[in-house]
Amino acid sequence: MIYEYGGTGGEKFDYVYGIQSIALRAGANVDQITINGIAYGGDGGNDCGTLTLEAGEYINGIHGRSGANIDQVTFVTNRGKILVGGDGGGGDPFSIAPIKLKGIGGRSGSNIDRLKFDCE
């Protein structure tokens, strides 16, 4: 099942499958997402850390806020690890769980405009 959040700005980036790591940079919005070492978006905001998945671990929950772009996103694993980026102050809330995240795509420019999640 595909879930999409955010706006139509920026340029499309294709789905990345086989997710092993996710890193975020954010301030008021999510500025950058790095998936398996490949960065999308701008270089603003602060480093929010990296979520590295161990054997048997996967993303089973995604929560956040979005409007014209991604204001905030939280990734949660089946082992309780959490990665959060953005202040969560704007846009409309979204929450998808329980899931098993297969891939992430979206749109980006100077920040992350849209995120698409391919989930089981």
C-alpha positions in Angstrom: 0.0 0.0 0.0 1.2 3.5 -0.9 0.9 6.5 1.5 1.8 10.0 0.3 2.1 13.2 2.4 3.2 16.8 1.5 3.1 19.1 -1.5 4.0 19.1 -5.1 7.1 21.3 -5.1 10.7 20.1 -5.8 11.8 17.4 -8.1 10.7 13.7 -7.9 13.1 11.1 -6.4 12.4 7.5 -7.0 11.6 4.9 -4.4 14.6 3.5 -2.5 14.0 -0.1 -1.4 16.0 -2.4 0.9 16.2 0.3 3.6 19.2 -0.1 5.9 19.6 3.4 7.3 17.7 6.7 7.4 19.1 10.1 8.5 17.4 13.4 8.8 18.3 17.1 8.8 15.6 19.5 10.1 14.6 22.7 11.6 11.1 24.1 11.3 10.7 21.6 8.4 12.4 18.5 7.3 15.3 19.8 5.1 16.9 16.5 4.1 16.4 12.8 4.2 19.3 10.4 3.6 18.3 6.8 2.7 21.1 4.2 2.6 23.7 7.0 2.2 21.9 8.9 -0.6 20.7 12.4 0.4 17.6 14.2 -0.9 16.7 17.8 -0.2 18.8 20.7 1.1 21.6 21.0 3.6 19.8 23.4 6.0 18.5 22.5 9.5 20.3 20.5 12.2 21.5 16.9 12.1 18.8 14.8 13.8 20.8 11.6 13.7 20.8 8.3 11.8 18.6 5.3 12.3 20.5 2.2 11.4 18.5 -1.0 11.1 19.9 -4.3 12.4 19.1 -7.8 11.1 15.4 -8.4 11.4 14.6 -4.8 12.3 12.2 -2.7 10.1 10.2 0.5 10.3 6.8 -0.3 11.7 5.4 3.2 12.3 5.7 6.6 10.6 4.1 9.7 12.1 4.3 13.4 11.3 2.8 16.6 9.9 2.6 17.8 6.4 1.2 20.7 4.3 3.1 22.1 1.3 6.1 20.2 2.6 7.0 17.8 5.4 6.9 19.7 8.6 7.9 16.8 10.8 8.4 13.0 10.5 9.0 10.3 13.0 10.2 6.8 12.2 9.7 4.0 14.7 11.2 0.4 14.4 9.8 -2.9 15.6 12.5 -2.8 18.2 11.5 0.6 19.6 14.2 2.8 18.1 13.0 6.3 17.1 14.2 9.0 14.7 12.5 12.4 14.7 13.0 15.4 12.5 11.2 18.8 12.2 9.4 20.8 14.8 5.9 19.4 14.1 4.3 22.9 14.3 2.6 23.1 10.9 0.5 21.1 8.5 -1.9 18.3 9.1 -1.0 15.2 11.2 -0.5 11.8 9.7 0.1 8.4 11.3 0.6 5.0 9.7 1.1 1.9 11.9 1.4 -1.0 12.2 3.2 -1.3 8.9 6.3 -2.8 7.4 8.1 -0.1 5.4 9.4 -1.4 2.0 10.4 1.8 0.3 10.6 5.6 0.4 10.2 8.0 -2.5 9.1 11.6 -2.8 9.9 15.2 -4.0 12.6 17.5 -2.8 14.3 20.8 -3.5 15.8 22.9 -0.7 13.7 20.8 1.7 11.6 17.6 1.6 8.4 18.6 -0.2 6.7 15.2 -0.2 7.3 11.7 1.1 5.8 8.5 -0.3 5.9 5.3 1.6 5.5 1.8 0.1 4.3 -0.5 2.9 3.1 -3.9 3.6 
